[in-house]
Every structure is written in C-alpha cells, then in structure tokens.
C-alpha cells in the first residue's frame, strides 16, 4: 500500500521542521500488509473524486479509460510537487519509469499508471490523463498519423482525478526520551539497552480507577458499557500516550472513517491460526477537550472503534498538524490457557466505506511484572488475624511492634475475608506483591492465584485500593523468591524457583515420594519466564514437606561487597551448639510448648544420643549443600557470602519421606528495612538464665560478625505456624504467613537492561 519513495523536505512540507536531523519527510510505509498499490477505477471523460494518504500509491489501469484507437497519453497535474507518476506495462515487467508531466508517452495494452503520494496539499490535486490518436515521437519531434481521418488529429479524450491528499500517522515515544516522535521508524520494533528503542505499554490491574466497573464480559451495547471520564481527572502517568496526527483536512471527508484496531489487519486471508496472544485486555481512551471516552476495553466486545478526526487544540503550534491523544493501558491477566502477552499491536485504519485504504501500525511491549527484592524498603505488612484465637495475641503484638519500629503500616486481614481460598491465611502462598515501571512512574501490582470456581468479581486483595491481576488457578508463590540485585549480571535480581529437575538435574540420593510438591505450576513458570528481565535460577525443594524456597534460603542486608548475605539452615551448627550447651548443664528444646496436645519439649542429651535422628538430618542436609553449590555457581557467590543458622529436621508424619522443621525454622525470616522478624526457635536455656535462648544468641552474634545492618526481632509463631492443632494440617512458616508490600525503590529501568 506504500510507495517506498524517498521524500525530501520542502516549503510545502508541513512536517519538515519536526525532525531536522532526519533530513527527509518522516514517512514510513506500513510493514503489516503486503506493499501493494490501491486500485482506482476512473471513468472516461468524467471526474472522479478520491482521498489519498501520504505514503501510499494509487494504481490506474489505462485500458479502462483509453478510447479505441488511442496511441499516446499525457499526464498533467495542478500540484507536480506533491505527487510522482510512474508508468509500467507488460513489456517493462516489474520495473516502472517516471512519467514527466506535459509529455506524451506511447500507450501500450495493459499499461498502468502508479501515482505516489508525496505530500499533503491544502487544496485538491487534479490529475488529468489525456489520450491522443496521434503517435508522438519525443526523440525526433515528429508526429505520425494513426488514422487517415484528419478530424482525429489532436482529439484529446481526458479522464480527470481529483485527489484530496492527507497525512495520517499514529505515533508513540520510541526512543524513551518523553517526546512523541513523528512517524518513528522504530514504532513496531524493540531493542533492549540504554541506546535501545521501542514503545512501552503501561500495565495496570483490576480495581484501577479507570477500569469500567461491573461487567467484564462482552457487552452487546458498547455505548452503554464504555466509560466516560472527566479529562481533568486523568493522570497520564498511568497510561502510554499515543498521538494520531493529521495534515491536509479540517474534518473527516464524507464517506470515510478513522478507526483504531487492536488486531493487525491483513490484506489477504491466511490459513494460519489466529495468534493466541491477540490482546483482549487492552483499554483505549480517546481524549477530548472536556471528556475522555473509553472506546476499547475487555468488557467491550469489539476490537475496532471509530475515533474522531484530529482537531487543532489551543496548545498546538500553527504548523498545520492536528492531533488526537490516545491513552492506552494493558489490564494484566493470565489464566494459563494461552501464551503470556509480551507485545500488543495497535493499528490506525483509514477506511472508505468498508475498504481499508491506509493503515499505520505500532507494537508496544507490555511492561513486565517485577518481583521486588526481599530487602527492598517495605511499605505495608498484611497478615490474617484470628478473631477468636487468643493463642495468636502474642504473635500479633510482637509483629506489630517490629513493624512500627520499621515505620511500616500493619494491615490486618480478617479470616472471613480469605477463608474461601484453599490457602486462606497463608497469604504469601496465593498472593504476591510486585510492581510495574514506566518512564514516568512505578506502581504496586498484586498477583493473585484465584480458583476458577470462585466468583470472579470477588476482591481478594486486602483493601480495595490496590490493583491486582489474577494468575491462573494455582499460584504457589511460596515457590518463588527474588534475590537482591547482583551486579552486573542481575541488576533487577534473579528469581529463585522450585523445580523437580533443576537444569535437568536432580540429587541422586533423593527418594521420590508419591506426589511432587517442590515445583511451580507450568502457567506460573511460563508467565515469569515471559517477563524476561529477571532470569530464573532453579533450586531443588521437593525434599521439603511444603516445598517452599524460604525454608531453605533467604537474604539479609549487610555491609559487604554484595550488599547482602545469604541465609541457609545447617544441622551441623545446631549440633555444635547443643554439644557445647550440654558441657555446662542440661536443658530442653521447645520447653513450655505443646504439639498436637502433647508436651513438645525434648531433652538436649536425649536428642544428641538419637543416632537415627541425626542420620535423617544428615540426609536432609545433603539437599541443602547441593542447593548451596547451585547458588554459588549460578549467582557467582563466594563462601563468605553465606550465613548458616541452626536448624533441625524430622520426617513428615504423613509421607515419612519429606522434611518438616523440628523447631521453628529461623531461615523463614522477613526483612522490614533495618529490622528483621525471625521465628522464635525455642532453643535451650540455662536454668539460671531463662531469657537467653542459645539459638537466638548465636544468630545475633553471627549477624553482628557478618556486619548485618538490621536489628533482630524474634516473634513467637508456634501456635500460628508450628502447632496447627491437627497433625493432618501441614506446618506453615512465618514467611508464608506475612505478605509484605515493598516500594519499587531505585531499581534500574528495565528497558535499559542488555538482554539477549
């Protein structure tokens, strides 16, 4: 549909001053459909009116308008600077020759005129095609009679084409400098890096204030289901801003329409299946002087919408260009039934009736969903409160105190608000708090795994002020953890994910159970992989009863070269502490606690003498050591980047294969700025000093020796996480019970990363 001609600037070129460095008219032909001219049918000795767009080519068949016996033709125009005319016939094959105006050319059967539209004009362009029955020889200046009848000499038979020429484009910021270029050649390309290019599509979730409330399905009445917003209440930082630009016409020509489409139009039908990633969750708004109207949205069935012709506003310069602002945002949603969306195409269509006579397209990369570092600054802490459970009062009080010292908002969630979810109060299993980042802003966006049988309109997010999106039926976010930034390889951190076969490997000593638990569902893995900017590092956690990452590895801030230390459990440290403790007297682990209605305390001497117990622990320690080697290799860590904390394991009573903590696992800690919330381990204490817990004391000393820059707060989560009151209910962990909303912070811009 485009001509592909080079278009120099000039006095009639209204866009020549926009980008002087380009040195040419900012025109780029469409690369979406086949590059074919548009066929016009003229009528002999009559005028034909048509509208053409700069950058397109019109094709006129001379056979349709040539009178019988015609030997030559001549082309004349009122605006020779605005169009180029070429001629081709069957003797020239696929080549064409430029036609000079006011010059006769020999007419041959199957001759075609190709008119390249170069520049818009303030007035209609008239093209006159005349035929003569005399053969004109331009080289010798002679004329030869084609017919003996003298009355046929210089008998011209004209066909007249009146062209109204306009310039149209849909534009977006492609070089990421905050300025929307005019018809950038990179608006449907993407290149990573600081010097890269390509447009970005802002992401939002449900509950955002612009999303049409109520019906999210297809609506039969698009007018009634569209949202109208006062333009003054729009915050453009929440959107990707596009501009539809026009030159050459004050209003839309009669019989023509201007449309936006979320599906790239194809000129010819294809036998290929429709792309599953075709956007169906994109909201498009057209800005007006007073109101902004939603024209495309998930709850509107159509994927095309008519938009008004661009008009000149008070803040636009007097350069002949008229603009309409278009606001676009992607409502993130992924159910696992199709490929995750990475790019969303949008096409501007100029139609004559139902015929598409021009299109301009762009393709925007959807802003990825980023999982923040566990060391990022916290903003709020969510946890489920047991309204009638007095055993959780100590936990609630201690957690609130630690959060208040960290200046973090505590957001308790009542049990009835989440009791319909299978994981109910273990918020971090079925919810995760991430963020998105655009040129102008970054905002929090929750991911929620929602059972399909649940009412889709139900708000699962604690507090309706937060945006969220659903991520399939099962999320199991406890199998995912982001690392702190590791330079230069992982500036946004890497994602530690649970896998049954990390990189195709598996510990050879693993005795596989009847069911697998240490893995993330395939839809979640595909979604995280599609985000691309946080590479995934697979760890083996199937040996754990809950299969979660935080039970085996965690991170704390430190004044070290990397800025953090890796926390991992160790049975060897625990045994050394117990042996040292016994030298100076006897004591108990878990003293004063009950488990399933029985006394949970265990004498230190009895524990040390249980050889089968330590053999089982060594078996589980082998998995920890195996994963430590993977972390060192994958993340480039050294031995002194790790801190080991006391831990013991026992066989799960349900399958007798996997491990459950013998006492609350201190690895499952939560960092809140300069404060760290740690599960109270209930280690041995001296009879003369019941305040000092040996395990707590060791952890405090070890963190101080490794220059950990945070204060430890031990909270009693025994009744909440460890003793669930029923042996059939699996033990939980502090990390899974608490959901932390973290500020995006000073992360590098994701589009500036050098990705392969």
Protein Blocks (a to p, Z undefined) as FASTA:
>chain_A
ZZoiacdddfklmklmmmmmnopacddddfkbccddddddddehiacdddddehiacddd
fklmmcghiabdcdddfblmlpccddddfklomaccdddehiacdddehiacddddfbdc
fbdcdddddddfbdcdfknopacdfbfblklgopacddddddddddddddddfkonopac
ehiaklmcccedjklgcdddddddehiakbcghjfbdcfblmlmpccddfklpcfklpcc
dddddehiabdcehiacdddfbdcdfbacfbdcdfklcfkbccddddfkbccdfbdfklm
bfcdcdddddddfkbccehpacdddddddddddehlaccdfbdcddddddehjacfbdcd
ddddddddddddfkbccfbdcddddfklmklmmmmmmmmmmmmmnopacddddfklmmmp
mklmmmmlmgccdddddfkbccddddddddfkbcfkbcfbgcjkbccddehjblolmlgc
cdddddfklmnopaddddfbgghiacfkbccdfbdfbbcdfklmmmmmmnomaccddddf
klpmnlpaklmgccdddddfnopacddddfklmmmmmmmmmmnoccdehihiaeehiafb
dcfklmmmmmklmmmmmmmmmmmmmmmmmmmmmnopafklpccddddddddfklomaccd
fbdcfklpcdehjaccdddehiacdfklmkbcfklmmmmmmmmmnopabdcddddfklmm
mmnopaklccddfklmpccdddebjadcfklpccZZ
